[in-house]
Amino acid sequence: MADVEDLSFWHVFEAVSGVVPEREYLVAPTARRTYREVRERALRLASFLSDRGVGCQVPRARLASHESGQDHVGIYMGNRAEYVESLFGIVAARAAPANVNHRYVAAELEQLVRECGLTGLVYEAESAPAVADVAARVGSFKVLIEVGGEGSPAVAGAFSYEEIAGSGAVRPLPDTPLGEDLCVICTGGTTGLPKGVLWRQCDLLAQLIGDRHLVTGAAVDQLSDLANNLADTPVVALIASPLMHFAGVGTAMLLASAGATIVLADPPRGFNAASALLAIESERVQTMSIVGDAFAKPLLAELGGKTYDTSSLRLIQSGGSVLSARVKRDLKEALGGKVVVSEGLGSSEAGLQARSYSSEDADAGVFIPDSTTRIVSEDRSRELQPTENIIGWLATAGRVPLGYLGQLDLTSRTFPSIEGRRYSIPGDLARWRPDGRVQLLGRAATTINSGGEKIYADEVEHALRQHSGVSEVVVVGRPSERWGSEVVALVVPGEAFDLDAMMACAGTLLARYKLPKDVIVVESIGRTPVGKVDYSWARSTAVASRVVGA
């Protein structure tokens, strides 16, 4: 998407809603709303925020890349219609929306509020105790808005979302949104510490939409191309992945730019396979977004026990977590072989970088790169060419985030300029394959140096997942007198788990030196509040535990 310097999320949404105002946009368990209705509700919210001084305070031109001149308004809720409405209302007011993990307890919420500079929150009523606790200690909120609940908001000084969005006059925007306005993607990373990734909306839109729209297939050079190429019949898409994650909210924005109908299923927090399949059946859903094996396995179990009409479904897109090849194959078979199952590779710092469609490639960690995907040398001095069989950093070139909020050094390392061009280098190692695809090797932090050999944890995990009895697996290094560091696998066993069979299977895919020296059976994998593997837990468990065989 070329000519987008002046485009914000609001520009795109207004253009689409102007063409298909009465088309259903949001279908949720408690609400069905058209593009026109969502636009009006978002405008009411924008006016309310602006009346309370929430918006843009310092022009972008006066700021460094790690600084923000806008108010940051957190969206602290599950997959509800109000989540998407709030996103558009916040950007229409020229404040910056920020995703907040709805699982956070008060202490974690407070840390994120301070680190990401939140001056407002739109939150679910069930989170009111945590919000009240944080508001009492932080004392810097300009506005608190409560969604749902009965009666008046439970937090002192908070306002009712429905009273704001559901009534009152629809007024013109108090200020004109700009493409340089920010969207703050809050990410916990592998350490669990919050960071705010600062994306200009124009850059994020270009990254999401691409030169040829991922949904409509139409060439997109300017805003009018979006509005002129909307399909007569909308794509109906179920977003099962959490909107609080980059993959979820990015999918919602991409679908809005195509005039699609977004379906949200019960419950707003978490995932229920039966509810998702019923929504596919009743709404004739064509595409569905999920989060790896964590969503695919419950879908498989539900499909194995009951019959659902999934004849409308054509595509399942997974992102945010591993979708193993075996589960991908089983899911495709359970849906009659007619559904394409795709896995996306990306991050909050780089956006979507690559996709995989074949189950074999997905297991090997091999992906088809996006047009802006690059591999940069380990010293970050140059791009590696597809003809070079050298390990480097997976990167995105061109339209990338400005930086991390308040973190100049980390911004310089993650978003460097190389030969006059900006890159995003989140920290994944990769190499080019001879056929032009990329092979993901994993984070540098999870690379194990054993006996002088570099072993990539992701590669070992992929191989171990081939055994049908492996439910989950994490691979880490453990100090070793002989090897310096030895490979250890922490495995959550499934019903058919067999240690010897797992090792034999992995041995057909990996050199012997890469196989785990120890295999530790655990009941569950420790995770951070944002749902990522807790590597501190994994390493301490590996050190404290002993082998059950291998």
C-alpha positions in Angstrom: 0.0 0.0 0.0 1.9 3.0 -1.3 0.2 6.3 -0.6 -0.7 6.0 3.0 1.3 8.7 4.8 -1.9 10.6 5.8 -4.1 7.5 6.6 -5.1 6.6 10.1 -7.3 3.7 11.2 -10.2 6.1 11.3 -9.7 7.2 7.7 -10.0 3.6 6.6 -13.0 2.8 8.7 -14.9 5.9 7.6 -14.2 5.2 3.9 -15.5 1.6 4.3 -18.5 2.5 6.4 -19.4 5.2 3.9 -19.8 2.6 1.2 -21.5 -0.2 3.2 -23.1 1.6 6.1 -25.8 -1.0 6.7 -23.6 -4.1 6.3 -23.1 -6.0 9.6 -19.7 -5.4 11.0 -19.7 -6.9 14.5 -21.6 -10.0 15.4 -21.1 -10.9 19.1 -23.2 -13.0 21.6 -24.8 -9.8 23.0 -24.7 -7.4 20.0 -25.1 -7.2 16.3 -23.9 -3.9 14.8 -23.6 -2.4 11.3 -20.7 -0.3 10.1 -22.9 2.8 10.6 -23.8 1.9 14.1 -20.2 1.2 15.1 -19.1 4.5 13.5 -21.7 6.5 15.5 -20.8 4.8 18.7 -17.1 5.4 18.1 -17.7 9.1 17.4 -19.6 9.5 20.7 -16.7 7.9 22.5 -14.3 10.2 20.7 -16.2 13.3 21.7 -16.4 12.2 25.3 -12.6 11.6 25.4 -11.8 14.9 23.7 -14.1 16.8 26.1 -11.9 15.5 28.9 -8.7 16.6 27.3 -7.7 13.1 26.0 -6.0 13.2 22.7 -2.8 14.5 21.1 -0.7 16.8 23.3 2.6 17.2 21.4 3.0 17.1 17.6 5.0 14.1 16.3 7.6 16.3 14.6 8.8 17.5 18.0 9.5 14.1 19.4 12.2 11.4 19.2 11.4 7.9 18.0 11.0 6.5 21.5 8.7 9.3 22.6 4.9 9.8 22.4 3.0 13.0 22.5 -0.4 11.4 22.7 -2.5 10.1 25.6 -2.4 6.4 25.8 -5.8 4.7 26.5 -5.7 1.1 27.4 -8.3 -1.4 26.3 -8.6 -3.9 29.2 -11.2 -6.5 28.1 -11.8 -9.8 26.3 -13.3 -10.3 22.8 -16.3 -8.0 22.9 -17.9 -5.7 20.4 -16.9 -2.8 22.7 -13.3 -3.7 22.2 -13.4 -2.8 18.5 -15.6 0.2 19.0 -13.2 1.5 21.7 -10.3 1.1 19.3 -11.9 3.3 16.7 -13.2 5.8 19.3 -9.8 6.2 20.8 -8.0 6.8 17.4 -10.8 9.2 16.3 -10.0 11.3 19.4 -6.3 11.2 18.4 -5.3 9.3 21.5 -3.3 6.1 21.1 -5.0 2.8 21.8 -3.0 0.3 23.9 -3.8 -3.3 24.4 -3.9 -4.6 28.0 -3.9 -8.3 28.8 -7.2 -9.1 30.4 -5.6 -11.7 32.6 -3.5 -9.2 34.4 -4.1 -8.9 38.2 -3.7 -5.5 39.9 0.1 -5.6 40.4 0.7 -6.5 36.7 -1.8 -3.9 35.5 -0.1 -1.2 37.6 3.3 -2.1 36.1 2.0 -1.8 32.6 0.1 1.5 33.4 3.4 3.0 34.6 5.7 1.5 31.9 3.4 2.3 29.0 2.1 5.6 30.3 -1.6 4.9 30.3 -3.8 7.9 31.1 -7.1 6.2 30.5 -8.7 2.7 30.6 -11.7 1.2 29.0 -12.3 -1.9 31.0 -14.7 -4.7 31.7 -16.8 -4.5 34.9 -15.3 -7.8 36.2 -11.9 -6.1 36.3 -13.2 -3.2 38.4 -11.4 -4.4 41.6 -8.0 -4.4 39.9 -8.7 -1.0 38.2 -9.8 0.5 41.5 -6.7 -0.7 43.3 -4.4 0.6 40.5 -6.3 3.9 40.2 -5.8 4.6 43.9 -2.1 4.1 43.7 -1.3 5.6 40.3 -3.6 8.6 40.5 -2.8 9.7 36.9 -5.9 8.6 34.9 -7.7 11.2 33.0 -10.6 8.9 32.3 -11.9 5.5 33.3 -14.8 3.9 31.4 -16.5 0.7 32.5 -18.0 -1.8 30.1 -20.9 -4.0 31.2 -22.0 -4.6 34.8 -25.2 -3.6 36.4 -25.9 -0.1 37.7 -23.3 2.5 38.2 -19.6 1.8 37.6 -17.9 0.1 40.6 -14.8 2.3 40.4 -15.0 5.7 41.9 -15.1 8.4 39.2 -15.6 5.9 36.3 -18.1 6.4 33.6 -20.5 3.9 32.0 -19.4 2.9 28.4 -23.0 2.3 27.3 -24.2 5.7 28.5 -21.4 7.3 26.4 -21.5 5.2 23.2 -25.2 4.3 23.2 -26.8 7.7 23.5 -26.2 11.4 22.8 -25.6 13.3 19.6 -23.0 12.2 17.0 -20.7 15.1 16.7 -18.0 15.9 14.2 -14.5 15.0 15.3 -12.9 17.7 17.4 -9.5 17.1 15.7 -8.5 15.5 12.5 -6.7 12.1 12.9 -3.4 11.8 11.2 -1.5 8.9 9.7 1.4 9.7 12.1 -0.9 9.1 15.1 0.3 6.1 17.2 -1.0 2.7 18.1 0.8 1.3 21.2 1.3 -2.4 21.1 2.0 -3.5 24.7 4.1 -6.7 24.8 5.4 -8.6 27.7 8.1 -10.4 25.6 9.8 -13.5 26.9 10.7 -11.9 30.2 7.1 -10.8 31.1 8.3 -7.1 31.5 5.9 -4.7 29.7 7.2 -2.7 26.7 5.2 -0.3 24.5 5.9 -0.7 20.8 5.2 2.6 19.0 3.6 2.1 15.6 2.5 5.0 13.4 -0.9 4.0 12.1 0.0 4.7 8.5 2.9 2.2 8.8 0.8 -0.4 10.5 -1.9 -0.1 7.9 0.6 -0.5 5.1 2.1 -3.5 6.8 -1.3 -5.2 7.4 -2.9 -4.5 4.0 0.1 -4.8 1.7 0.4 -3.8 -1.9 -2.3 -6.3 -2.8 -5.0 -6.7 -0.2 -4.8 -10.0 1.7 -8.6 -10.3 1.8 -9.9 -8.8 -1.4 -6.9 -9.5 -3.6 -7.2 -6.0 -5.1 -4.2 -3.8 -5.7 -4.1 -1.0 -3.1 -2.2 2.3 -3.8 -4.5 4.7 -2.0 -7.6 5.0 0.2 -10.1 5.0 -2.7 -8.8 1.6 -3.8 -10.1 0.1 -0.6 -13.6 1.7 -0.9 -13.9 0.8 -4.6 -13.0 -2.8 -4.3 -15.3 -4.0 -1.5 -17.0 -7.3 -2.3 -20.7 -7.3 -2.8 -21.0 -10.1 -0.3 -18.7 -9.7 2.8 -16.2 -12.2 4.0 -17.5 -13.5 7.4 -14.6 -14.1 9.8 -14.5 -15.5 13.3 -11.8 -14.0 15.4 -11.2 -16.6 18.1 -7.7 -15.3 18.9 -7.6 -12.7 21.6 -8.0 -9.1 20.4 -5.6 -8.1 23.1 -2.8 -9.7 21.1 -1.3 -8.1 18.1 -2.4 -10.9 15.8 -6.0 -10.5 17.0 -6.4 -6.7 16.7 -4.3 -6.7 13.5 -6.7 -9.2 12.0 -9.7 -7.0 13.0 -8.2 -4.0 11.4 -7.4 -5.9 8.2 -10.9 -7.2 8.0 -12.4 -3.7 8.6 -10.4 -2.4 5.6 -12.1 -5.1 3.5 -15.7 -4.5 4.6 -15.8 -7.9 6.3 -18.2 -9.1 9.0 -16.4 -10.0 12.2 -17.8 -12.7 14.4 -16.9 -13.0 18.1 -17.9 -16.1 20.1 -18.5 -16.9 23.8 -16.8 -16.6 26.1 -15.1 -13.1 25.7 -12.1 -14.4 27.7 -10.6 -17.7 26.9 -11.7 -20.2 24.2 -14.5 -22.6 24.0 -14.4 -24.9 20.9 -18.1 -25.8 21.0 -19.1 -22.1 21.0 -16.7 -21.4 18.1 -18.0 -24.2 16.0 -21.6 -23.2 16.7 -20.8 -19.7 15.6 -19.2 -21.1 12.4 -22.4 -23.1 11.8 -24.9 -20.3 12.6 -23.1 -17.4 10.9 -21.7 -19.3 7.9 -18.2 -18.3 8.8 -15.6 -18.5 6.0 -12.4 -17.7 7.8 -11.2 -18.3 11.4 -8.2 -17.1 13.4 -6.8 -19.2 16.2 -3.7 -19.4 18.4 -1.7 -22.5 17.6 -2.2 -25.9 19.2 -3.8 -24.3 22.3 -6.9 -23.6 20.2 -6.6 -26.3 17.5 -6.5 -29.3 19.9 -9.8 -28.4 21.6 -11.3 -27.9 18.2 -10.1 -31.4 17.2 -11.5 -32.9 20.4 -14.9 -31.3 19.8 -15.1 -32.2 16.2 -14.3 -35.8 17.2 -17.3 -36.0 19.5 -20.1 -34.1 17.8 -21.2 -33.1 14.3 -21.1 -29.5 13.2 -22.0 -27.9 9.8 -18.6 -26.4 8.9 -19.3 -26.4 5.1 -18.9 -22.6 4.8 -15.4 -22.6 6.4 -12.5 -22.2 3.9 -9.5 -20.9 5.8 -8.1 -21.3 9.3 -5.2 -18.9 10.1 -3.0 -19.4 13.2 -0.6 -17.0 14.8 1.0 -16.2 18.1 1.9 -19.8 19.1 3.1 -23.0 17.6 0.7 -24.9 15.4 2.4 -28.3 15.0 2.4 -30.2 11.7 0.6 -33.2 13.2 -2.2 -31.1 14.6 -2.5 -29.1 11.4 -2.9 -32.3 9.4 -5.4 -33.7 11.9 -7.5 -30.5 11.8 -7.6 -30.4 8.0 -8.7 -34.0 7.9 -11.3 -33.5 10.6 -12.8 -30.7 8.5 -13.1 -32.9 5.4 -9.8 -31.9 3.8 -11.4 -28.8 2.2 -10.1 -26.1 4.6 -6.7 -24.4 4.1 -4.8 -24.3 7.4 -2.2 -21.5 7.5 0.4 -20.5 10.1 1.7 -16.9 10.3 5.1 -15.8 11.5 5.4 -12.4 13.0 5.7 -10.2 16.1 4.5 -7.0 17.7 7.7 -5.3 16.6 7.8 -6.5 13.0 4.2 -7.4 12.1 3.5 -10.4 9.8 6.8 -11.6 8.2 5.9 -14.9 6.6 3.4 -17.7 6.2 3.4 -21.4 5.9 0.6 -23.5 4.3 2.0 -27.0 4.0 2.2 -29.1 7.1 5.7 -30.3 6.2 7.1 -26.8 6.0 5.4 -25.8 9.2 7.1 -28.7 11.1 10.5 -27.7 9.8 10.0 -24.1 10.7 10.1 -23.1 7.0 7.9 -20.1 5.8 7.2 -18.2 2.6 8.5 -14.6 3.4 6.5 -11.4 3.0 7.8 -8.9 0.4 9.4 -6.8 3.2 11.0 -9.7 5.1 14.8 -9.8 5.1 17.6 -11.6 6.9 20.4 -9.4 8.3 23.9 -10.5 9.2 24.7 -11.2 12.8 26.7 -8.1 13.1 23.7 -6.1 11.6 25.9 -4.5 9.0 24.1 -5.8 5.8 21.3 -7.8 4.3 22.0 -11.4 3.6 21.1 -12.6 0.1 18.9 -15.6 -0.5 22.0 -17.3 -2.1 23.9 -17.1 1.1 23.6 -20.0 3.5 24.4 -18.0 6.6 22.5 -17.7 9.8 21.4 -14.1 10.6 18.6 -12.1 12.1 15.1 -12.3 10.7 14.1 -8.7 10.0 11.5 -6.5 8.4 12.6 -3.6 6.2 10.9 -0.2 5.5 7.7 0.5 7.4 8.5 -0.6 10.9 7.7 0.8 14.4 9.3 4.1 15.6 10.6 2.4 18.7 9.9 1.3 22.2 8.3 3.9 24.5 10.9 5.5 26.7 13.7 3.1 25.8 16.2 4.8 23.6 18.9 2.1 23.8 16.5 -0.8 23.1 15.0 1.2 20.2 18.4 1.7 18.6 19.2 -2.1 18.9 15.8 -3.4 17.7 15.2 -0.8 15.0 18.6 0.1 13.5 19.3 1.8 10.2 21.4 -0.2 7.8 22.7 1.5 4.7 20.1 4.3 5.1 17.1 2.0 5.6 15.3 1.2 8.9 14.8 -2.4 10.0 13.0 -4.2 12.7 15.1 -7.0 14.3 13.1 -8.5 17.2 15.7 -11.2 17.9 14.8 -14.3 15.9 17.6 -16.2 14.1 16.9 -17.5 10.6 18.5 -18.4 7.3 17.5 -18.5 3.7 16.7 -21.7 2.0 17.8 -22.3 -1.6 14.2 -22.0 -2.8 13.8 -18.5 -1.4 11.9 -19.5 1.7 13.1 -18.7 5.3 13.9 -21.2 8.0 13.2 -20.0 11.5 15.8 -21.1 14.0 14.4 -19.4 17.1 15.4 -16.7 19.5 19.1 -16.1 20.2 18.2 -16.3 23.9 17.1 -20.0 23.5 20.1 -21.1 21.4 22.1 -23.8 23.2 25.9 -24.0 22.8 26.7 -27.7 23.6 30.2 -29.0 23.1 30.9 -26.1 20.7 27.9 -26.8 18.5 25.0 -24.3 18.3 21.7 -26.1 18.8 18.5 -24.2 18.1 15.7 -25.0 20.6 12.9 -24.4 18.1 14.4 -27.0 15.8 14.5 -29.6 18.5 11.0 -28.8 19.7 9.6 -29.2 16.1 11.2 -32.6 15.9 9.9 -33.8 19.3 6.3 -32.6 18.4 6.3 -35.2 15.6 5.5 -37.9 18.2 1.7 -38.1 18.6 2.1 -38.6 22.4 3.6 -35.1 23.0 1.1 -32.6 24.1 3.5 -29.7 24.8 7.3 -29.4 24.8 9.9 -26.8 25.7 13.6 -27.2 25.1 16.3 -25.4 27.1 20.0 -25.6 27.9 21.3 -26.9 31.3 24.8 -26.4 32.6 27.0 -29.5 32.0 30.5 -30.3 33.1 31.1 -32.2 29.9 29.3 -30.2 27.3 29.2 -26.7 28.8 25.4 -26.8 28.2 23.3 -29.8 27.5 19.9 -30.0 25.7 17.0 -30.7 28.1 13.4 -31.3 27.0 10.4 -30.6 29.3 7.5 -32.6 28.0 3.8 -32.5 28.8 2.7 -36.1 27.8 -0.4 -37.0 25.9 -2.3 -40.2 26.1 0.0 -42.1 23.7 3.3 -40.8 25.1 6.2 -43.1 24.7 9.7 -41.8 25.5 11.6 -44.2 23.3 9.2 -43.6 20.4 9.5 -39.9 20.8 13.3 -40.0 20.7 13.4 -42.4 17.8 11.0 -40.2 15.8 13.2 -37.1 16.6 16.3 -39.1 15.6 15.0 -39.3 12.0 14.9 -35.5 11.8 17.9 -34.4 13.8 21.6 -35.2 14.1 22.4 -37.2 17.3 24.1 -34.3 19.0 21.0 -32.2 18.9 18.8 -34.8 20.7 18.0 -34.1 24.4 20.4 -35.4 26.9 17.5 -35.4 29.5 13.7 -35.5 29.1 11.7 -34.3 32.0 8.0 -35.1 32.2 6.0 -32.2 33.6 2.2 -31.6 34.2 2.2 -28.3 32.5 4.4 -25.6 31.0 5.0 -22.5 33.0 3.9 -19.4 31.3 4.2 -15.6 31.8 1.0 -13.5 32.3 0.9 -12.9 28.5 0.8 -16.6 27.8 4.4 -17.0 26.6 6.8 -19.7 27.8 8.4 -18.8 31.1 12.0 -19.7 30.3 13.2 -18.8 33.8 10.8 -21.5 35.1 11.9 -23.9 32.4 15.6 -23.5 33.1 15.2 -23.8 36.9 13.0 -26.9 36.4 15.7 -28.4 34.2 18.4 -27.8 36.8 16.3 -29.1 39.7 14.9 -32.2 37.9 16.5 -35.4 36.7 16.1 -37.6 33.6 13.3 -40.2 33.3 15.0 -41.7 30.3 16.6 -40.7 27.1 
